[in-house]
Amino acid sequence: MDQDGAGTDFSASSSVAGDRATVVVRGEVDMSTADEMYRAATGAGARSATLDLRGVTFFDSAAIHALIRLAERFPDGFEVIPSAPVRRVLDISGLSSQPWLVQGEPG
């Protein structure tokens, strides 16, 4: 956690259009919030999901595990739009070449 408290808030808001859930996540995704992120993407019964993680400031191994579970749940319809901190963690963990990871800025 940041010593000054910046970036410690977490939120995950979900909307559904057709069969795609879009979840906008902000703050820290860690062992106390990763399941909430997962539930936000799967709770509406959608068949595909987009995670907008551009507002995420911290991402740990529990968050990575949630991403892997989501990729397995939505094998043909999953995408992740990362923030710089998320991209760094995915690079370090060897997941930067996954087909669900949006490269560059989304169109």
N, CA and C of each residue as an Amber inpcrd file, in Angstrom:
protein
   321
   0.8230000  -1.1850000   0.0000000   0.0000000   0.0000000   0.0000000
   0.8650000   1.2450000   0.0000000   0.3500000   2.2800000  -0.5920000
   1.0550000   3.5490000  -0.5750000   1.0570000   4.1020000   0.8420000
   2.1760000   4.6420000   1.2700000   2.2710000   5.1920000   2.6130000
   1.3640000   6.3940000   2.8210000   1.1370000   7.1690000   1.7620000
   0.3050000   8.3600000   1.9050000  -1.1740000   8.0780000   1.6740000
  -1.5240000   6.8080000   1.4030000  -2.9190000   6.4420000   1.2270000
  -3.4470000   6.6550000  -0.1740000  -2.6560000   7.1690000  -1.0820000
  -3.1130000   7.4000000  -2.4430000  -3.3120000   6.0780000  -3.1520000
  -4.4050000   5.9440000  -3.8690000  -4.6360000   4.7640000  -4.6800000
  -5.1440000   3.5610000  -3.9280000  -5.5310000   3.7120000  -2.6450000
  -5.9520000   2.5650000  -1.8680000  -7.4290000   2.2460000  -2.0390000
  -8.2260000   3.1330000  -2.5660000  -9.6400000   2.8630000  -2.7680000
  -9.8160000   1.8770000  -3.9070000 -10.8510000   1.0500000  -3.7930000
 -11.1570000   0.0780000  -4.8310000 -12.6030000   0.2510000  -5.2460000
 -12.8370000   0.1600000  -6.5600000 -14.2080000   0.0940000  -7.0610000
 -14.2100000  -0.7250000  -8.3360000 -15.3320000  -1.4010000  -8.5570000
 -15.5230000  -2.1710000  -9.7850000 -16.9760000  -1.9770000 -10.1920000
 -17.1840000  -1.2280000 -11.2670000 -18.5450000  -0.9970000 -11.7420000
 -18.7390000  -1.7420000 -13.0550000 -19.8770000  -2.4060000 -13.1500000
 -20.1420000  -3.2700000 -14.2980000 -21.3590000  -2.7790000 -15.0570000
 -21.2880000  -2.8860000 -16.3820000 -22.4390000  -2.6220000 -17.2440000
 -22.4700000  -3.7260000 -18.2940000 -23.6650000  -4.0190000 -18.7880000
 -23.8180000  -5.0790000 -19.7780000 -24.5060000  -4.5120000 -21.0030000
 -23.9420000  -4.8040000 -22.1690000 -24.5370000  -4.4450000 -23.4560000
 -24.5470000  -5.7150000 -24.2920000 -25.7320000  -6.1870000 -24.6510000
 -25.8290000  -7.4530000 -25.3670000 -25.3670000  -8.5710000 -24.4700000
 -24.3710000  -9.3190000 -24.9270000 -23.8500000 -10.4080000 -24.1050000
 -22.4700000 -10.1090000 -23.5340000 -22.0510000  -8.8110000 -23.5620000
 -20.7270000  -8.4270000 -23.0580000 -20.8510000  -7.5640000 -21.8060000
 -20.1550000  -8.0020000 -20.7530000 -20.0190000  -7.2020000 -19.5380000
 -18.7670000  -6.3450000 -19.6710000 -18.8770000  -5.0910000 -19.3070000
 -17.7170000  -4.2090000 -19.2440000 -17.5680000  -3.7830000 -17.7950000
 -16.3930000  -4.0310000 -17.2420000 -16.1250000  -3.7240000 -15.8470000
 -15.0030000  -2.7010000 -15.7810000 -15.2940000  -1.5710000 -15.1390000
 -14.2910000  -0.5290000 -14.9370000 -13.8070000  -0.6440000 -13.5010000
 -12.5000000  -0.8930000 -13.3620000 -11.9020000  -1.1320000 -12.0510000
 -10.9530000   0.0090000 -11.7360000 -11.0000000   0.4620000 -10.4850000
 -10.1200000   1.5450000 -10.0310000  -9.5100000   1.1710000  -8.6840000
  -8.3040000   1.6860000  -8.4440000  -7.6440000   1.4810000  -7.1590000
  -6.7790000   0.2470000  -7.1320000  -6.7080000  -0.3850000  -5.9580000
  -5.8330000  -1.5330000  -5.7450000  -6.6040000  -2.8400000  -5.8810000
  -6.0780000  -3.7420000  -6.6980000  -6.6530000  -5.0770000  -6.8120000
  -5.6610000  -6.0300000  -6.1490000  -6.0930000  -6.5830000  -5.0210000
  -5.2360000  -7.4620000  -4.2440000  -6.0780000  -8.5930000  -3.6640000
  -5.5360000  -9.3200000  -2.6940000  -6.2480000 -10.4740000  -2.1610000
  -7.5890000 -10.1050000  -1.5230000  -7.7620000  -8.8710000  -1.1240000
  -9.0360000  -8.4750000  -0.5100000 -10.0540000  -7.9690000  -1.5240000
  -9.6420000  -7.7040000  -2.7640000 -10.5630000  -7.1400000  -3.7570000
 -10.6440000  -7.9290000  -5.0620000  -9.7330000  -8.8670000  -5.2900000
  -9.7010000  -9.5950000  -6.5620000 -10.9900000 -10.3730000  -6.8180000
 -11.5510000 -10.9950000  -5.7830000 -12.8040000 -11.7360000  -5.9750000
 -13.9560000 -10.8080000  -6.3400000 -13.9410000  -9.5980000  -5.7930000
 -14.9850000  -8.6290000  -6.1450000 -14.8780000  -8.2340000  -7.6190000
 -13.6490000  -8.0790000  -8.1110000 -13.4470000  -7.7970000  -9.5310000
 -13.9890000  -8.9590000 -10.3670000 -13.6850000 -10.1870000  -9.9650000
 -14.1620000 -11.3730000 -10.6800000 -15.6890000 -11.4150000 -10.6970000
 -16.3120000 -11.2100000  -9.5480000 -17.7780000 -11.2440000  -9.4640000
 -18.4180000 -10.1450000 -10.3130000 -17.7890000  -8.9860000 -10.3740000
 -18.3330000  -7.8960000 -11.1900000 -18.3850000  -8.2900000 -12.6590000
 -17.4170000  -9.0920000 -13.1040000 -17.3710000  -9.5060000 -14.5140000
 -18.2830000 -10.6780000 -14.8150000 -18.6300000 -11.4470000 -13.8010000
 -19.3860000 -12.6780000 -14.0510000 -20.8120000 -12.6370000 -13.5160000
 -21.1560000 -11.6430000 -12.7640000 -22.4520000 -11.6200000 -12.1040000
 -23.6560000 -11.4050000 -12.9940000 -23.4820000 -10.8290000 -14.1500000
 -24.6200000 -10.4920000 -15.0060000 -24.9750000 -11.5930000 -15.9990000
 -24.2410000 -12.6870000 -15.9880000 -24.5240000 -13.7790000 -16.9020000
 -24.0880000 -13.5270000 -18.3380000 -23.2070000 -12.5590000 -18.5510000
 -22.7130000 -12.2500000 -19.8960000 -21.8470000 -13.3880000 -20.4120000
 -21.7340000 -13.4620000 -21.7240000 -20.9060000 -14.5090000 -22.3480000
 -19.5170000 -14.0160000 -22.7240000 -19.2470000 -12.7300000 -22.5490000
 -17.9290000 -12.1660000 -22.8170000 -17.7200000 -10.9970000 -21.8590000
 -16.4680000 -10.5750000 -21.7070000 -16.1810000  -9.5060000 -20.7480000
 -14.9780000  -8.6860000 -21.1690000 -15.0660000  -7.4020000 -20.8590000
 -13.9510000  -6.4780000 -21.0000000 -13.6520000  -5.9160000 -19.6220000
 -12.3930000  -5.9950000 -19.2030000 -11.9580000  -5.3700000 -17.9580000
 -11.1560000  -4.1340000 -18.3110000 -11.6520000  -2.9960000 -17.9100000
 -10.9350000  -1.7370000 -18.0900000 -10.1830000  -1.4760000 -16.7940000
  -8.8910000  -1.7360000 -16.8190000  -8.0540000  -1.6080000 -15.6310000
  -7.1830000  -0.3560000 -15.6720000  -7.5320000   0.5940000 -16.5180000
  -6.7020000   1.8060000 -16.6520000  -6.6300000   2.6210000 -15.3740000
  -7.5680000   2.4310000 -14.4590000  -7.5540000   3.1480000 -13.1910000
  -6.9480000   2.3590000 -12.0390000  -6.3360000   1.2120000 -12.3420000
  -5.7590000   0.3600000 -11.2970000  -4.3420000   0.8230000 -10.9800000
  -4.0780000   0.9800000  -9.6780000  -2.7840000   1.4760000  -9.2150000
  -1.8940000   0.3940000  -8.6180000  -2.4830000  -0.7550000  -8.2640000
  -1.7360000  -1.8570000  -7.6680000  -2.4020000  -3.1540000  -8.0910000
  -1.5940000  -4.1780000  -8.3960000  -2.1040000  -5.4420000  -8.9310000
  -1.1990000  -6.5450000  -8.4200000  -1.7530000  -7.5060000  -7.6590000
  -0.9030000  -8.5460000  -7.0940000  -1.2410000  -9.9260000  -7.6520000
  -0.6880000 -10.9650000  -7.0430000  -0.8800000 -12.3200000  -7.5560000
  -2.3300000 -12.7830000  -7.4640000  -3.0770000 -12.3330000  -6.4780000
  -4.5060000 -12.6780000  -6.4070000  -5.2520000 -12.0670000  -7.5950000
  -4.8670000 -10.8770000  -7.9950000  -5.4710000 -10.2310000  -9.1590000
  -5.1280000 -10.9900000 -10.4350000  -3.8870000 -11.4500000 -10.5530000
  -3.4850000 -12.2610000 -11.7020000  -4.3240000 -13.5340000 -11.7480000
  -4.5030000 -14.1690000 -10.6110000  -5.3060000 -15.3890000 -10.5520000
  -6.7350000 -15.1200000 -11.0200000  -7.3130000 -13.9910000 -10.6090000
  -8.6630000 -13.6300000 -11.0550000  -8.6980000 -13.4460000 -12.5730000
  -7.6670000 -12.8280000 -13.1620000  -7.6110000 -12.6660000 -14.6200000
  -7.5690000 -14.0150000 -15.3210000  -6.7740000 -14.9360000 -14.8040000
  -6.6700000 -16.2660000 -15.4090000  -8.0240000 -16.9770000 -15.3390000
  -8.6960000 -16.8810000 -14.2130000 -10.0260000 -17.4880000 -14.0780000
 -11.0080000 -16.8780000 -15.0730000 -10.9450000 -15.5670000 -15.2660000
 -11.8350000 -14.9080000 -16.2280000 -11.5110000 -15.3280000 -17.6590000
 -10.2290000 -15.4520000 -17.9690000  -9.8350000 -15.8940000 -19.3110000
 -10.3400000 -17.3100000 -19.5750000 -10.3470000 -18.1540000 -18.5570000
 -10.8700000 -19.5120000 -18.7040000 -12.3940000 -19.5120000 -18.8330000
 -13.0400000 -18.6260000 -18.1170000 -14.5090000 -18.5490000 -18.1720000
 -14.9950000 -18.0020000 -19.5130000 -14.2600000 -17.0570000 -20.0760000
 -14.6330000 -16.4170000 -21.3470000 -13.5470000 -16.6970000 -22.3940000
 -13.3580000 -17.9390000 -22.8220000 -12.2210000 -18.2700000 -23.6910000
 -12.2300000 -17.5580000 -25.0460000 -13.3910000 -17.1980000 -25.5430000
 -13.4590000 -16.5480000 -26.8540000 -13.9100000 -15.0980000 -26.7950000
 -14.0600000 -14.5520000 -25.5970000 -14.5830000 -13.1950000 -25.5090000
 -14.1160000 -12.4640000 -24.2780000 -12.8130000 -12.3470000 -24.1140000
 -12.2660000 -11.6760000 -22.9440000 -11.1810000 -10.7270000 -23.3860000
 -11.2090000  -9.5070000 -22.8280000 -10.1230000  -8.5610000 -23.0960000
  -9.8510000  -7.7380000 -21.8510000  -8.5870000  -7.3530000 -21.7100000
  -8.1230000  -6.5670000 -20.5760000  -7.4160000  -5.3330000 -21.1130000
  -7.8550000  -4.1750000 -20.6460000  -7.2110000  -2.9040000 -20.9850000
  -6.4150000  -2.4930000 -19.7430000  -5.0950000  -2.6300000 -19.7590000
  -4.3020000  -2.4390000 -18.5430000  -3.8700000  -0.9940000 -18.3120000
  -3.6220000  -0.6890000 -17.0480000  -2.8960000   0.5310000 -16.6870000
  -1.4080000   0.2020000 -16.7820000  -0.5640000   1.2020000 -16.6260000
   0.8850000   0.9570000 -16.6440000   1.3060000   0.0040000 -15.5200000
   0.7960000   0.1730000 -14.2780000   1.1790000  -0.7760000 -13.2300000
   0.7160000  -2.2140000 -13.5240000  -0.4680000  -2.3700000 -14.0810000
  -0.9600000  -3.7070000 -14.4240000  -0.0910000  -4.3110000 -15.5200000
   0.1890000  -3.5310000 -16.5510000   1.0310000  -4.0370000 -17.6470000
   2.3980000  -4.4770000 -17.1190000   2.9600000  -3.7250000 -16.1990000
   4.2760000  -4.0790000 -15.6430000   4.2040000  -5.4230000 -14.9310000
   3.1680000  -5.6330000 -14.1090000   3.0070000  -6.9040000 -13.3980000
   2.8110000  -8.0530000 -14.3910000   2.0200000  -7.8320000 -15.4310000
   1.8030000  -8.8790000 -16.4300000   3.0820000  -9.1650000 -17.2220000
   3.8730000  -8.1280000 -17.4940000   5.1720000  -8.3350000 -18.1470000
   6.0790000  -9.2010000 -17.2720000   6.1770000  -8.8490000 -16.0070000
   7.0490000  -9.5750000 -15.0760000   6.5930000 -11.0200000 -14.9140000
   5.2790000 -11.2300000 -14.9110000   4.7480000 -12.5780000 -14.6830000
   4.7140000 -13.4330000 -15.9460000   5.1080000 -12.8580000 -17.0820000
   5.1440000 -13.6170000 -18.3280000   3.8110000 -13.6890000 -19.0540000
   2.8730000 -12.8320000 -18.6970000   1.5410000 -12.8620000 -19.3070000
   1.3160000 -11.7530000 -20.3370000   2.3520000 -11.0420000 -20.6930000
   2.1780000  -9.8800000 -21.5820000   1.8350000 -10.2440000 -23.0190000
   1.9620000 -11.5110000 -23.3880000   1.6300000 -11.8930000 -24.7640000
   0.2910000 -12.6200000 -24.8710000  -0.4840000 -12.5960000 -23.8110000
  -1.7910000 -13.2620000 -23.8440000  -2.7130000 -12.5750000 -24.8550000
  -3.5190000 -13.3450000 -25.5720000  -4.3810000 -12.7510000 -26.5900000
  -5.4530000 -11.8300000 -26.0170000  -5.7610000 -11.9660000 -24.7550000
  -6.7870000 -11.1180000 -24.1490000  -6.2530000  -9.7650000 -23.6950000
  -4.9530000  -9.5600000 -23.7160000  -4.3630000  -8.2920000 -23.2780000
  -4.3330000  -7.3050000 -24.4370000  -5.0140000  -6.1870000 -24.2660000
  -5.0390000  -5.1410000 -25.2950000  -3.6690000  -4.4640000 -25.3220000
  -3.0700000  -4.4390000 -26.4940000  -1.7640000  -3.8090000 -26.6730000
  -1.9770000  -2.3650000 -27.1230000  -1.2520000  -1.4350000 -26.5220000
  -1.4080000  -0.0210000 -26.8750000  -2.7190000   0.5370000 -26.3640000
  -3.1180000   1.6470000 -26.8950000  -4.3680000   2.2860000 -26.4900000
  -5.5380000   1.6470000 -27.2200000  -6.6350000   1.3960000 -26.5040000
  -7.7990000   0.7980000 -27.1920000  -8.3680000   1.7590000 -28.2240000
  -8.9020000   1.1780000 -29.2920000  -9.4490000   1.9640000 -30.3870000
 -10.7770000   2.4400000 -30.0700000
